[in-house]
Amino acid sequence: MPSLKKILHFMGSALVTACSVGVMGYCMSTTWARTTMECTTSGSNFTNGSAVVTLNVFVGNVNRFFCPLFGGQNNFEVIPQLVGTGVTNVVLHGLVLCLLALCLLFSGCSILISLYNSVSNPYETYMGPIGIYVCSSLSACLSVVVLILFAVNVTMTSMAENLVQTFTSNTIADMRNKTSEMKLGYYLVLLYTGLSLFAIALIYLYDHAAYTHRREQQRPTEDAPKEIMMY
């Protein structure tokens, strides 16, 4: 049976990782970004409207104000809508979804390994602290990649402009002065990353203490007092 110290550390790691999964689940259901841009009719020199694109990872919304001639509000599923806008946008967003799924998978593995270690004493294998280090580290690293890919897709590609264009009833519109703002869902991924790292820290503290304790029990005989070595 594991010691109380080990149970507390591994159960704490499992709890923290479970909280990170809850955070990730919530952030995937809320808004990630909002992009605002001015809209003009093709060939015109003056702005006659604007458009706002609101995105989360699965669905989005385009709200047009006299863009290009009339307004309108449209809800859509992100991946199917991006298919008609270009390969780059749909590939980047598809990668974001895949990496988010992998984050949840590795977090689930970390929870299972933590729970197993809280009731058992496995060897130093992938079912011990090493497994938690690997799974939680992958979760943290992949979540950072998610943040980078999503920000690049929103701010450095024409994804928002292309989405607006798909709802303009075949009227060509020019988009300019685009401004993008990251919302709660995006920043919650940072919290997920921090919780994953905290789960690693809990296991490291126990692992380091256990290693120090083993070293103290295995001191070489030359460290023993001379009186004891005489016998």
Secondary structure, 3 states (H helix, E strand, C coil): CCCHHHHHHHHHHHHHHHHHHHHHHHHCCCCCEEEEEEEEECCCCCCCEEEEEEECCCEEEEEEECCCCCCEEEEEEHHHHHHCCCHHHHHHHHHHHHHHHHHHHHHHHHHHHHHHHHHCCCCCCCCCHHHHHHHHHHHHHHHHHHHHHHHHHHHCCCHHHHHHHCCCCCCCEEEEEEEEEECHHHHHHHHHHHHHHHHHHHHHHHHHHHHHHHHHHCCCHHHCCHHHHCC
